[in-house]
Amino acid sequence: MKIFKGLLISLVTVILFLAVFEVTLHFIDYYEVSGPTRANVSVYDPTLGWRLKPNYFGVEKTNEFEVTYKTNELGFRGDDFVEKDKNIVFLGDSFTFGEGVEEDKIISTLIQGKLPDYEIINLGIPGYGTDQEFLLLQSFSIDHKPNIVILNYLVENIARNENQFRRLSNPSTGLDYEKPKFSLINGKLALINVPTHEPKLLDELLKNDYKLTNKDYIKKYCFSCVFFYQSLKSLIKQESNFDIYRSYYEKNSFKI
């Protein structure tokens, strides 16, 4: 009888601990992404998927850095363009944009100091693939005539060019945007998935068309379950991935 009573007390204690732990995790929004940097400075674009907000100014903080971002009237990092006779255009992603780095330390600013006769134009957009950079250059070249174009390329861009929804490749950036992509159709390169869906429409479409499984509900609502599972994965050095949006999109991918 004493053994049974002891086990019962232990069980109740564990349940109470887990209940308090679960409530605490929800109270502090342990798995909520608050103010991701790229989401703050980004805005929806029907052709490119997303781009930078024009005339943006803000101090962005993450666990890795605290930095000031400023964009010009066209939505690119830095001051407004001065339209010199000679220019050099940089295309790229967050490395070209200079994520986590103050403006006086990014590559375009440093090169501008070395080449004062040229206007150095930074068209870097965090998270972009080569496909988006190409489309951006096409649009930019209508009103501006680049003399030299430098493309900063990462191996990761291969996956980005194939990807159709940003959060599938990197959910932590908070970019809930579709993106355009090129595909071979009847032996010819064709642009597909344009215009992209607005984030609010995409969110409604995916969440209304896909019912959560019991496993998904656990991932979404039981923070303590996720916490202990991730801790176990960390101990055995296995990567864990809890992105509910991934299951929405994979079940409702838009096919040609």
Contacts in CASP RR format, 6 or more apart in sequence:
PFRMAT RR
TARGET T0000
AUTHOR 0000-0000-0000
METHOD contacts of the structure
MODEL  1
MKIFKGLLISLVTVILFLAVFEVTLHFIDYYEVSGPTRANVSVYDPTLGW
RLKPNYFGVEKTNEFEVTYKTNELGFRGDDFVEKDKNIVFLGDSFTFGEG
VEEDKIISTLIQGKLPDYEIINLGIPGYGTDQEFLLLQSFSIDHKPNIVI
LNYLVENIARNENQFRRLSNPSTGLDYEKPKFSLINGKLALINVPTHEPK
LLDELLKNDYKLTNKDYIKKYCFSCVFFYQSLKSLIKQESNFDIYRSYYE
KNSFKI
18 224 0 8 1.000
21 224 0 8 1.000
21 227 0 8 1.000
22 222 0 8 1.000
22 223 0 8 1.000
22 224 0 8 1.000
25 31 0 8 1.000
25 223 0 8 1.000
25 224 0 8 1.000
25 227 0 8 1.000
26 223 0 8 1.000
30 223 0 8 1.000
30 227 0 8 1.000
31 223 0 8 1.000
31 226 0 8 1.000
31 242 0 8 1.000
33 172 0 8 1.000
33 174 0 8 1.000
36 62 0 8 1.000
36 172 0 8 1.000
36 173 0 8 1.000
36 174 0 8 1.000
36 175 0 8 1.000
37 60 0 8 1.000
37 62 0 8 1.000
37 69 0 8 1.000
37 99 0 8 1.000
37 100 0 8 1.000
37 126 0 8 1.000
37 173 0 8 1.000
38 94 0 8 1.000
38 99 0 8 1.000
38 126 0 8 1.000
38 127 0 8 1.000
38 173 0 8 1.000
38 174 0 8 1.000
38 175 0 8 1.000
39 173 0 8 1.000
39 174 0 8 1.000
39 175 0 8 1.000
39 176 0 8 1.000
40 58 0 8 1.000
40 60 0 8 1.000
41 52 0 8 1.000
41 53 0 8 1.000
41 56 0 8 1.000
41 58 0 8 1.000
41 60 0 8 1.000
41 69 0 8 1.000
41 71 0 8 1.000
41 126 0 8 1.000
42 50 0 8 1.000
42 51 0 8 1.000
42 52 0 8 1.000
42 53 0 8 1.000
42 126 0 8 1.000
42 175 0 8 1.000
42 177 0 8 1.000
43 50 0 8 1.000
43 51 0 8 1.000
43 52 0 8 1.000
43 53 0 8 1.000
44 50 0 8 1.000
44 177 0 8 1.000
44 196 0 8 1.000
44 198 0 8 1.000
44 199 0 8 1.000
45 51 0 8 1.000
45 196 0 8 1.000
46 194 0 8 1.000
46 195 0 8 1.000
46 196 0 8 1.000
46 198 0 8 1.000
47 135 0 8 1.000
47 139 0 8 1.000
47 180 0 8 1.000
47 194 0 8 1.000
47 195 0 8 1.000
47 196 0 8 1.000
48 125 0 8 1.000
48 132 0 8 1.000
48 135 0 8 1.000
48 136 0 8 1.000
48 139 0 8 1.000
48 179 0 8 1.000
48 180 0 8 1.000
49 132 0 8 1.000
49 177 0 8 1.000
49 178 0 8 1.000
49 179 0 8 1.000
49 180 0 8 1.000
49 196 0 8 1.000
50 125 0 8 1.000
50 166 0 8 1.000
50 175 0 8 1.000
50 177 0 8 1.000
50 179 0 8 1.000
51 75 0 8 1.000
51 125 0 8 1.000
51 136 0 8 1.000
52 71 0 8 1.000
52 75 0 8 1.000
52 76 0 8 1.000
52 77 0 8 1.000
52 125 0 8 1.000
53 71 0 8 1.000
53 75 0 8 1.000
54 71 0 8 1.000
54 72 0 8 1.000
54 73 0 8 1.000
54 74 0 8 1.000
54 75 0 8 1.000
55 71 0 8 1.000
55 72 0 8 1.000
55 73 0 8 1.000
55 75 0 8 1.000
56 69 0 8 1.000
56 70 0 8 1.000
56 71 0 8 1.000
56 75 0 8 1.000
57 68 0 8 1.000
57 69 0 8 1.000
57 70 0 8 1.000
57 71 0 8 1.000
58 68 0 8 1.000
58 69 0 8 1.000
58 70 0 8 1.000
59 66 0 8 1.000
59 67 0 8 1.000
59 68 0 8 1.000
59 69 0 8 1.000
60 66 0 8 1.000
60 67 0 8 1.000
60 68 0 8 1.000
60 69 0 8 1.000
60 100 0 8 1.000
62 100 0 8 1.000
64 100 0 8 1.000
65 100 0 8 1.000
65 101 0 8 1.000
67 100 0 8 1.000
67 101 0 8 1.000
67 102 0 8 1.000
68 102 0 8 1.000
68 103 0 8 1.000
69 77 0 8 1.000
70 77 0 8 1.000
70 78 0 8 1.000
70 79 0 8 1.000
70 103 0 8 1.000
71 77 0 8 1.000
71 78 0 8 1.000
72 78 0 8 1.000
72 79 0 8 1.000
72 80 0 8 1.000
72 81 0 8 1.000
73 80 0 8 1.000
74 80 0 8 1.000
74 81 0 8 1.000
76 121 0 8 1.000
76 122 0 8 1.000
76 123 0 8 1.000
76 124 0 8 1.000
77 97 0 8 1.000
77 98 0 8 1.000
77 103 0 8 1.000
77 106 0 8 1.000
77 108 0 8 1.000
77 122 0 8 1.000
77 124 0 8 1.000
78 103 0 8 1.000
78 122 0 8 1.000
81 119 0 8 1.000
81 121 0 8 1.000
81 144 0 8 1.000
82 119 0 8 1.000
83 119 0 8 1.000
83 144 0 8 1.000
84 117 0 8 1.000
84 118 0 8 1.000
84 119 0 8 1.000
86 117 0 8 1.000
86 118 0 8 1.000
86 119 0 8 1.000
86 147 0 8 1.000
87 118 0 8 1.000
87 119 0 8 1.000
87 120 0 8 1.000
87 121 0 8 1.000
87 144 0 8 1.000
87 146 0 8 1.000
87 147 0 8 1.000
87 148 0 8 1.000
88 111 0 8 1.000
88 115 0 8 1.000
88 118 0 8 1.000
88 119 0 8 1.000
88 120 0 8 1.000
88 121 0 8 1.000
88 146 0 8 1.000
88 147 0 8 1.000
88 148 0 8 1.000
88 149 0 8 1.000
88 150 0 8 1.000
89 121 0 8 1.000
89 123 0 8 1.000
89 137 0 8 1.000
89 140 0 8 1.000
89 146 0 8 1.000
89 148 0 8 1.000
89 149 0 8 1.000
89 150 0 8 1.000
90 96 0 8 1.000
90 107 0 8 1.000
90 108 0 8 1.000
90 120 0 8 1.000
90 121 0 8 1.000
90 122 0 8 1.000
90 123 0 8 1.000
90 124 0 8 1.000
90 150 0 8 1.000
90 152 0 8 1.000
91 123 0 8 1.000
91 124 0 8 1.000
91 133 0 8 1.000
91 136 0 8 1.000
91 137 0 8 1.000
91 149 0 8 1.000
91 150 0 8 1.000
91 151 0 8 1.000
91 152 0 8 1.000
92 123 0 8 1.000
92 124 0 8 1.000
92 125 0 8 1.000
92 128 0 8 1.000
92 129 0 8 1.000
92 133 0 8 1.000
92 151 0 8 1.000
92 152 0 8 1.000
92 153 0 8 1.000
93 124 0 8 1.000
93 125 0 8 1.000
93 126 0 8 1.000
93 127 0 8 1.000
93 128 0 8 1.000
93 129 0 8 1.000
93 133 0 8 1.000
93 152 0 8 1.000
93 154 0 8 1.000
93 157 0 8 1.000
93 160 0 8 1.000
94 124 0 8 1.000
94 126 0 8 1.000
94 127 0 8 1.000
95 152 0 8 1.000
95 154 0 8 1.000
96 106 0 8 1.000
96 107 0 8 1.000
96 108 0 8 1.000
96 122 0 8 1.000
96 123 0 8 1.000
96 124 0 8 1.000
96 152 0 8 1.000
97 106 0 8 1.000
97 122 0 8 1.000
97 124 0 8 1.000
97 125 0 8 1.000
97 126 0 8 1.000
98 106 0 8 1.000
98 107 0 8 1.000
98 124 0 8 1.000
99 126 0 8 1.000
103 109 0 8 1.000
106 122 0 8 1.000
107 122 0 8 1.000
108 120 0 8 1.000
108 121 0 8 1.000
108 122 0 8 1.000
109 120 0 8 1.000
111 120 0 8 1.000
112 118 0 8 1.000
112 119 0 8 1.000
112 120 0 8 1.000
118 147 0 8 1.000
121 144 0 8 1.000
121 146 0 8 1.000
123 133 0 8 1.000
123 136 0 8 1.000
123 137 0 8 1.000
123 140 0 8 1.000
124 133 0 8 1.000
125 132 0 8 1.000
125 133 0 8 1.000
125 136 0 8 1.000
126 173 0 8 1.000
127 160 0 8 1.000
127 166 0 8 1.000
127 170 0 8 1.000
127 173 0 8 1.000
127 175 0 8 1.000
128 136 0 8 1.000
128 160 0 8 1.000
129 157 0 8 1.000
129 160 0 8 1.000
129 161 0 8 1.000
129 179 0 8 1.000
130 151 0 8 1.000
130 153 0 8 1.000
130 157 0 8 1.000
130 160 0 8 1.000
130 161 0 8 1.000
131 160 0 8 1.000
131 161 0 8 1.000
131 179 0 8 1.000
131 180 0 8 1.000
131 181 0 8 1.000
131 182 0 8 1.000
132 179 0 8 1.000
132 180 0 8 1.000
133 151 0 8 1.000
135 180 0 8 1.000
135 191 0 8 1.000
137 146 0 8 1.000
137 149 0 8 1.000
140 146 0 8 1.000
159 169 0 8 1.000
160 169 0 8 1.000
160 179 0 8 1.000
161 181 0 8 1.000
161 182 0 8 1.000
162 181 0 8 1.000
163 169 0 8 1.000
163 179 0 8 1.000
163 181 0 8 1.000
164 178 0 8 1.000
164 179 0 8 1.000
164 181 0 8 1.000
164 193 0 8 1.000
164 253 0 8 1.000
164 254 0 8 1.000
165 177 0 8 1.000
165 178 0 8 1.000
165 179 0 8 1.000
165 249 0 8 1.000
166 173 0 8 1.000
166 174 0 8 1.000
166 175 0 8 1.000
166 176 0 8 1.000
166 177 0 8 1.000
166 178 0 8 1.000
166 179 0 8 1.000
167 173 0 8 1.000
167 174 0 8 1.000
167 175 0 8 1.000
167 176 0 8 1.000
167 243 0 8 1.000
167 245 0 8 1.000
167 246 0 8 1.000
167 249 0 8 1.000
168 246 0 8 1.000
168 249 0 8 1.000
168 250 0 8 1.000
171 243 0 8 1.000
171 245 0 8 1.000
171 246 0 8 1.000
176 199 0 8 1.000
176 202 0 8 1.000
176 203 0 8 1.000
176 245 0 8 1.000
177 196 0 8 1.000
177 199 0 8 1.000
178 193 0 8 1.000
178 196 0 8 1.000
178 197 0 8 1.000
178 202 0 8 1.000
179 193 0 8 1.000
179 196 0 8 1.000
180 191 0 8 1.000
180 192 0 8 1.000
180 193 0 8 1.000
180 194 0 8 1.000
180 196 0 8 1.000
181 191 0 8 1.000
181 192 0 8 1.000
181 193 0 8 1.000
182 189 0 8 1.000
182 190 0 8 1.000
182 191 0 8 1.000
182 192 0 8 1.000
183 189 0 8 1.000
183 190 0 8 1.000
183 192 0 8 1.000
183 256 0 8 1.000
184 190 0 8 1.000
185 192 0 8 1.000
185 256 0 8 1.000
192 256 0 8 1.000
193 254 0 8 1.000
197 205 0 8 1.000
205 252 0 8 1.000
206 245 0 8 1.000
206 248 0 8 1.000
206 249 0 8 1.000
206 251 0 8 1.000
206 252 0 8 1.000
207 248 0 8 1.000
209 251 0 8 1.000
209 252 0 8 1.000
210 247 0 8 1.000
210 248 0 8 1.000
210 251 0 8 1.000
210 252 0 8 1.000
212 220 0 8 1.000
212 244 0 8 1.000
212 247 0 8 1.000
213 247 0 8 1.000
216 244 0 8 1.000
216 247 0 8 1.000
218 225 0 8 1.000
218 226 0 8 1.000
219 225 0 8 1.000
219 226 0 8 1.000
219 242 0 8 1.000
219 244 0 8 1.000
220 244 0 8 1.000
226 242 0 8 1.000
229 240 0 8 1.000
230 240 0 8 1.000
230 242 0 8 1.000
233 239 0 8 1.000
233 240 0 8 1.000
234 240 0 8 1.000
END
